[in-house]
Amino acid sequence: MDINFGQKVGQRIKELREQNGISQERVARALGMHRVALSQVENGERKLSAEELSGIAKFFHIGTDAFLNPGAEVKVAFEKKIRVERQEIRISVPQKKLGKFKEVLLYILNKVGSRPNVGETVLYKLLYFIDFDFYEKYEEQLIGATYLRLPHGPAPVEFAEIVKDMEANKELEKINSKFFQYPQKKYLPLREPDLQRLSAREADFIDEVLARLSHMKAVEISDYSHRDVPWMTTEDGEIIDYESVFYRTPPYSVRSYSEEVQ
């Protein structure tokens, strides 16, 4: 049976604690939470805030990366997600998600697609941060695309098939160009997005992500995505778990956890 990200983190804490002979009470007291709350974390029934995650890593004298990525420092066995080869993935996109993906992509292209730096690689990362940031902040799907961990950062599995459909329907045009000396795939919108498919909250959120990240070049935004917890905690070629956003650390976290119930 697959284990979700929260359960994996809870298991990690429990194993570290037991390996070091430390009681739940001691760890909870050091973190300023009730022992019952820590027990819920270990059982996968409660999510940790970014601040709590950082505090636990410090308590065990390891970095957050080492805590989330077991290595030589502490041997903990994480159950792996199902490995998939990109060429073997079967694309099955519900009509509702297909429509939302198209309108979000057209919204992005109409806003920033003409910028010289915005090619396919940058688009992949903008879509990823829009999807994962929105899920962290609201615990709701915006597009809800499937993202793979690839060497250059997260990539939406559905992108190629949806773009192919949009080209056939004259909704966008793909152009092969260059950005400095590097080859680049650009996409030009051939129509305006249907804003009735996006709520005001969704459009405002997309604008915030674009304002924050759309100026980055492909190398910059790829490197930036590599330091985000969801990418760091996924193995190459595997699907990135949306639940991992609740274990982000600054500056990636877009949600304030300080006022939430401890």
LINFENGI-V982262 format. One record per run of one state. SS is the DSSP state (2 for helix, 1 for strand, 0 for the rest). FROM is the first residue (numbers start at 1). LEN is the number of residues. Records with the same first field share a line. If there is no record, write none. Layout:
SS = FROM-LEN  FROM-LEN
This chain:
0 = 1-4  20-4  32-3  43-7  60-4  69-17  89-6  113-7  139-8  151-2  157-2  169-3  180-2  190-5  198-2  214-4  226-3  233-6  240-2  248-15
2 = 5-15  24-8  35-8  50-10  64-5  86-3  95-18  120-19  159-10  195-3  200-14  218-8  229-4  242-6
1 = 147-4  153-4  172-8  182-8  239-1
